[in-house]
Amino acid sequence: MDLTRLRLLVELDRLGTMAAVGEVAGMGTSAVSKHFAVLEREVGVPLLAPDGRRVRLTPAGHRLAELAVDILARVEAAEYELAGGGEAAGRVDLVTFISVGPPIVLPALRRLRADHPGIEVRLIEHEPDEALELLQTGGADVGLVYEYSLVPRRFPDTLALHPVGTEPLLLSQPSGSSSGGSRPMTRRRLRALADASWIANSRGSDEDELVRRLCASAGFAPRIRHRIDNLDVVEQVVAAGLGVGVMPKLAAATRRGVVHSPLGDLGGVRRVSLAGRRGGWAWRPIRLVAAYLRDAARDVLDGTGDVPPLPEG
């Protein structure tokens, strides 16, 4: 079986349409269809079935797609392993979110450059949704991503996830708020913010659900009035008395007019993990970048002593 055709099958299982597969693969829909026809002849069973104007995978197609993920990961691991010899060298594209940049990523990369000057790291800033897409399509090699314990994320099977640590969540409020103060937040004090203007991000994704579940635990639905992605701007809006919002500890700065109340069990934690394609971990530059990131995280994240070692491949 041709590896290109197996990759196309995995993409069809992931994306759902021939057109989307063709866009990702850089080929026309008819070319994609021809590849699948050849693949069906190679395996001797139908892999696709008509579904209106589209196609869907048959049970055999789904099973082959599952097997193909493992096959491609093993091939990729072999390629990475054979390419890595002598002093570690090569370019690693690292996708990461902004709040771990100064406390984790930059210290890690400074140490990495001093110890392994042959490794070049290219930084790409994205939130988890975009980061995971880049990792799956090959636009990045390894990434730092997060999820909230109150809003668990389903990660793609094609990626391997390795925990780095956790950080607590805080509630940013104007310092004059009646429910403010640096002491841990309670449901009673949270209910006092039922009429407040809440801040979420412009993507309306996990952060929205986090705010809703947090407020639901106190018996009310939040009024999300502001949508702001930049966490520094969020703090400025809070300082101006225009809203309240959930803030990860790493992003919470000391600012006049803002008080941070620990949310504790009410808000759960933000879990930070390394993510990468399953075949990539055998390549030394990727493993070294990941190891230096985890080492830097020990200085700022919780639970770093409980994480398992990185895999060999």
Summary of the structure (lengths in Angstrom):
residues: 313
radius of gyration: 22.9
end to end distance: 23.3
largest distance: 71.6
contacts: 1004
relative contact order: 0.16
helix: 45%
strand: 24%
